[in-house]
């Protein structure tokens, strides 16, 4: 018999850049890019994974923000 546990969904605080050191959602390396989703939640990625998933992220993101604070808005 399996036991069900409750998990709390958390999101990254809504900042313009990654002031606090966050870690890549894919590999755990230091995050360089924050991807804001239409739901208001976000994902953070290291430079490697941000480049690897760039085209897919641009399809779903509202904003893509790098550590320099330069927003790249997805169309």
N, C-alpha and C positions, 0 to 999 in steps of 0.2 A: 504494500500500500504506500503510495507516495504522499508526501506531506507538502502542502502548498504554503509558500511564504509570501509575505507582502514586501514589495520593493517600492521605493520612492523614486520617482523620476525627477532628476535634477537637471538643470541647465546652467550653462555658463552665465555669470552675471553680465548684464547688458552694458559692456564697455566698448569704447571705440577702437581699442587695440588690446593686445594681450599684455597688460601691465603685470598681472600676477602670472608666474610661470605655470602655464597649463601644459598638459602632455597630449600628444597626438592620440586621437581616438582609435587609430588603426594599429600603431606600433608602440606607443608609449614614449617616443622621443619628444624633445622639447617642441611645443607647437609654434608654428610660424604664421599660420593662416587660420582665420576664423570665418566660418561660413554660416550666415544667418539664413534660416529657413522661413518660409511663409507663415508657419505656425508660431513663430517667435522664438523657437528653440534654436540651438546652434550646434555646430560641429567644429572641432579644431583639429588641424592636421600639421604635421611637420612639412617642410618644404618638399621633400621627396613625394609624399603621398598627395599633397596638394597638386603637384604637377601631374602625377599619375592619374588622378581623378578629375582633372581640370574641366574637361568637356562635360562630364556628367554633372559636376557640381554647378557649372554655369546654367545647366538646364533646370535645376531645382532651387537655386539660391535666390534670395532677395538681394543680399549683399555678400561680397567676398572681401574681407579686410585682411591686409597683411600686417606684419608687426610694425611697419612704418606708419600705420594709420591711414594708408591710402586705400579708400574704398573703390572696388571695381564692381560696378553694378551689373548683374546678369540681366540679359534681355530675354 
